[in-house]
């Protein structure tokens, strides 16, 4: 039985095989052999989650694995294979480095005894300043979807699965929008999911347009967040694919939330309103998003 996914959303980049240097390219080509079935994404993510759980349940707990994962999520579009390496070890190192700023000290102390902290500190110190992690293919956000992530997509790129095996087409395309070749690619068909998939060129174009509008019309940390996201996207191959996956957040909401979720549309329409000088309309779209996601964010502090 598939385990419950963490209450996190994920932003993933899938690069074509040509983007990888040898020997990684040869390894990923073998992993994604076109003559065989693609690796089941459900099984890949379940193995990663199982490994994390085993390490944290060990005595003492081990927050950082000894070696990097040799698994990836794989999609094939128009004959091109795209790879999103899990990079579990470097992602664990980056997450560990931010642990003290994201969790209360009492929680960290209870979860990781001194010997675990000492071992993890030694590993994290060894890669600090090395540049590793700047091109990590997966970004994770706990309890919410960061607002800038919505900028990268459009409603026509949504992939919604509510009831596995029953009327999936109606669930995915209930808005009746024009369909692209990207719609052939869906991941967790055996589970309730909501995700978006787009081409890197589109993601960069949309982000650049939004950033130009925001710089002229607003102030605050949102500009820095969008700039940071843009720098991250620039690290990857221009023909890559970008995916937003609501991940385990779907466990916190009902079907009605997922079907009626307009977060991507609200962000696009809000930025367009700012571009047209209509601040009141932009504020209404922002308020709609904030109200919609408040029900999810409240779970973070729930007992």
N, C-alpha and C positions, 0 to 999 in steps of 0.2 A: 504493500500500500504506500502510495506517495505521501511523504511527510509534509507537514504544514510549512510553507515558505516563510522566511523572515518578513516582518512588516516593513518592507523597503521597496522603493522603486529603483529601476536601473536604466541607465543610459549607456548603450553599447555601440561600439564601432566594429563593423565587419569589414576587413580589408581583403582585396583580391590576393591570390597567392603571389603575384608578381611583386607585391609590396614587401614581402619578407625576404631577408637575407639568408643565404645558406649558412649552416645546414638546416635552419628552421623551415625554409621553403620546402625542402625535400621531405622533412618530417610531416609537415602539414599536408603536403600532397598525398603522402601515403595514408595519413589519417582520414582524409576525405576522398579516398579512392572513388573515381566516378563510375567504376564498374560495380561498386557495392552500394548498399543502402547508406544514406547519411547517418551519422551518429544521432541517436534519439536524444533530443535536447532535454526531455524530461529526465531520462536516465543520467545524462551528464550532470545536470544541476543537482539531482538527488544524491549522486556520488560525492559531489563537492560538499553539499550540506551535511551528509553523513560523516565525512572526514572531519569537518569542523566540529561537529557535535562530539565525536570520539576524542578529539584533542582536548576540548574544553572539559570533558568528563574524566580525563585521565588524572592520575595522581603522581606529581602535581600537574595542573592544567598547562597546556602548551598552546599559547595563542598564535604562534607563528610556525608553520610547517617547516621541516628541514629542507625540502626541495620544492622546486616550482612544479606546478601542475603541468601534465602533458596532455590535457584535454582542452577542448574548445567547443563552442557552438558554431555550427556550419549551416550555411544556406547556399542554394544554387539558383541563380537567376539568369535566364537567357543563356545558359551554357557556361556561365562564369561562376566559379566557386569563391565564396567569401568566408573568411575565418575570423572568429572573435575568440582569441585565447582567454581562458579563464584567469590566468595569472594570479592564482590564489595566494601564492606566497608574498609577492610584492604588494598585493592589495591588503593582505593581513598586516604587513609591516606599516603601510600607510595608515591603516585603521588604528593600529596600536599606538602610533605616534600621536594621534589625536584623542586617545582614550581619556586622558585627564581633563580635557576641555569639553568632552561631550557627556561624561557620566560623573555623578557625585563621587568624591574620594572614598566614601564609605562603601559604595557599591564595587568600585574597582578593588579595594582592599579585600572585600569578601570573596570576590570572584577569582582573584589572582594572588596567591601567597607570595611572600618575598622571593622565594627561589624561582618562581615563574617570572616575576618581574625582572629579576636580575638576568635571566637567560634571554628574555625578550629585549631588554635594554641593550644587551651586547650585540644582538643581531641588528636592531634598529640603528644603533650607533655606527655599525659597519657600513651601512648604505647611505647614511645621512650625508647630503651634499654631493652624492655621486651622480645625480640626475636620473636615477632609476625611478620609475613611476610617473615621469612626465608624459609618457606615451602609453600609459596603462589603458587598455581597451574598454574597461568597464568603470563607470561611476555609479555610486550607490547613495541613495538618500533615504534615511529612516523616517517613517511616519508621514511622509509627504512627497510631493513632486515639486522640485524647485521651479519657480515661475519661468526662468529663462529656458528651461527644457522645452516648454510648450511652444516656444517661438519657432523651433526647428521644423515643425510639422504642420499639416493641414488636415481637416476633417476627412477628406477622401482617402487618406492613408491609414485610417483606423482599421484595426482588426479586433473584433469583439466576438468572443465565444462564451455563451451562457450555459447552454445545455449540450454537453458533449454528444455528438452523433445525432442530434435532433435539430433540424432546421437551422444548421449552422450558417447557411448563406443568408437567411433572413436576419439572423442575429448580427452578422458581420456587416451587412450592407443595408441596414434598415433605412438609411437616409436616402437611398436611391441615387447616390452620386455616381459620376462617371468612373469606371473601373480601369485600373492600369494593370500592367503585367505584374506589379509588385504584390497584387492581391493573392497570387498563387502561393505565396510563402507565408505560412503560419507556423508557430512553434507548438505551444502546448495544447494540441487538439483534444487531449484527454482531460483537460481541466478548464476551469472558469478563468478566462484571461481577458485583459484589454491591453493592446499594444499598438504602436505606430511604427512604420518603417518607411524611410525615404532615402534618397540618394544624397551623398555628401555635398554635391554641387548645389542642390536645392537647400540643404540645411545651412550652408555657408551664406548663400545669397539672402535667405530670409533673415539670418542673424545680422548680417551687415546692414540690411535695410532697417531693421528694428533698432540697431545701435545708433544709426545716424539720426533716426527720429527721436530716440530717447535723449541723446546728447543735446538736442535743440530744445527739448520741452520739459524735462524733469531733472531733479537732482536726487542724490542719495546713493545707497549701496547697490541698487539695481544695475546701474551703469557698470560698476566694477564687476559685478557677477556676470553680466553679459560679455564683457571684455575677456574675463577669465575663461568662459566657455568657448569663446571664439579662438583664443590662443590654443586651447586644447584641441579643437577640431583641426586646426592648421597643422598639427603634428602628424596627421594621417594622410594616406593616399587619396588623391582627389577623386578617384573613382570608387571610394569605399561606400558602404551603406551605414546608416545611423538608425538605431532602434530605441524607442522609449517603451519600456515594459513596466506596467503598474505592479508587477510582481506580487508580493504577499499583501499589498494594500487592498486587493480585491476581497480578501477575507474579512475586511472591516466594514464593508458596505454591501447593500443589497443589489439585486439586479436592476432595480429602477435607477439607482445612482449611476450605474455603468451605462445603461441605455441612454439616459438623458444628459450624461456628462458632456458639457460644451467647453471644457477648459481650453482646448486648442483653439477652437473657434473664437472664444471670448478674448484670448490673448491677441490673436490676429486682428480681430475687429477693434480691440482697444488700441492697438498700435496704429491702425489705420485712422481711428478717430483723432488720436494725437497729431498724426501727420496732417489731418484736415483742420486742425485747430479747435476741435470740439472736445474740450477738457471734460465737460459734464458727461458726455457719452462714454469717454474713456474710463471715467471714474465708475460709471455703472457697470461696465464689464469687469473692472477690477474687483468691485464689491461682490459681483456674482461669483467670481472665483473664490474669493476669501470666504464667503458664506458657505459655498459648496464644500470646501475642504476643511472647514472648522470641525465638522463632525468626525473627521479622520484624525486630525491633529490632537483632539481632546483625549484620544486613547493613550497618548504618550504619557500623560500624567495621571491616568486612571489607576486606581488601586487594584 
